[in-house]
Amino acid sequence: MKINPSPPADLPKAPAARPGAPAAGSAAPAAPAAAAAPAATVTVSNLARSMETRATAGVAADTSGDFNAAKVAEVKAAIAQGTYKVNAGAIADKLLSNAQQVLRRNASDADRSEAGGA
């Protein structure tokens, strides 16, 4: 059997190595990767700290809004008992109202962008 010292011309060439990267088949550098890059500094805001504290204490993240705890308990009980009645008319009215607000907002945004571009 004959072994050629050079590869045949029709073989594709291997991609070039990145600068600083170890050559294919060689061992990785002995220095850890973390030592090569400076450490990142992370700052956590007071709000984030309070949210974390509340989360670990089992408190909901957003309790700033007003709600009626008695009403929530009443609705939960009605759902659990299977007696909760959905007011489809009220839901439909609110959906339509929200859709109208979105359409009005989009129309006014379009009017402003046309006026600015003219």
C-alpha positions, -999 to 999 in steps of 0.1 A, spaced: 0 0 0 13 35 -9 7 65 13 8 100 -3 23 127 18 -1 154 4 -40 151 2 -56 148 -32 -65 181 -48 -103 174 -49 -107 172 -11 -123 204 5 -100 224 27 -107 226 65 -120 259 77 -94 283 91 -91 284 129 -101 315 148 -73 336 162 -66 324 198 -85 292 193 -67 259 197 -59 240 166 -80 210 157 -69 180 176 -48 200 202 -55 204 238 -74 234 251 -53 261 269 -46 254 305 -60 288 317 -97 288 327 -121 307 304 -133 329 332 -99 343 337 -97 356 301 -128 378 304 -134 405 331 -161 398 355 -195 415 348 -210 437 374 -247 433 381 -268 459 400 -302 450 413 -327 478 419 -346 482 451 -378 473 433 -363 440 421 -351 433 457 -386 440 471 -402 418 444 -378 390 453 -385 394 490 -423 393 483 -419 363 460 -400 343 486 -426 352 512 -454 340 489 -469 374 482 -482 382 447 -458 405 428 -485 430 419 -507 439 449 -507 476 442 -541 475 425 -573 477 445 -595 445 446 -623 433 467 -610 402 486 -645 392 496 -657 393 460 -628 372 449 -636 346 475 -673 347 465 -664 341 428 -639 313 437 -666 296 457 -692 299 430 -667 285 404 -658 256 428 -695 248 433 -703 251 396 -728 279 402 -709 308 387 -729 325 359 -710 342 331 -726 375 319 -720 371 281 -736 405 274 -712 423 297 -682 405 282 -693 413 247 -699 450 256 -664 452 271 -648 435 241 -665 459 217 -655 489 238 -619 478 239 -618 471 202 -633 506 195 -606 522 217 -578 503 198 -592 513 165 -595 550 175 -559 549 189 -546 533 157 -565 558 135 -551 588 155 -516 573 153 -519 569 116 -532 605 112 -503 618 132 -477 599 112 -493 611 79 -493 647 91 -456 644 102 -446 629 68 -464 654 46 
